[in-house]
């Protein structure tokens, strides 16, 4: 084969520092398109974005040349800087240091997009901590519960 073809679909989840409820509806309507711009600029594709006041979910497709750690650095760093520059009332805005990144198969795209777009309803029934732990468990990831949310 003369070319490399790679499919890297990742559902990424990250929260505001200390899960502060800082992502207002107004901010959300501008934040997600801005993250889409960061993605395009770096040859990623933002397939879906959603969230609530203290965390976001992204479904992104990564190019073969970009690892998830660098992708999250670009998205979180770029969006945080933009929030500080554009929203003076959010001077103290920060993303939590860590993130979750969970690979999905192509057959799970529609279900994942639906899940991400339904975050507000979803979180009326389930809090973020429980949701995140369920992702870790579903993906068979080892973790110490004492340090997941410190």
Number of C-alpha atoms within 10 A of each C-alpha: 4 4 5 6 8 11 12 17 22 21 21 18 20 22 25 19 17 13 17 15 13 19 20 12 12 8 15 18 12 11 20 20 13 17 20 20 17 20 20 12 10 15 16 19 18 21 17 19 22 22 23 21 17 18 21 19 24 24 24 23 19 21 18 13 7 13 11 16 11 10 19 18 12 16 17 20 13 14 20 19 13 14 20 15 11 12 11 10 9 15 13 10 18 21 19 17 12 14 16 15 21 17 15 16 11 10 8 11 17 10 9 19 18 12 15 20 16 14 18 13 11 16 13 8 7 11 10 15 11 9 13 17 15 12 15 16 12 10 12 9 10 8 11 7 9 7 7 13 12 7
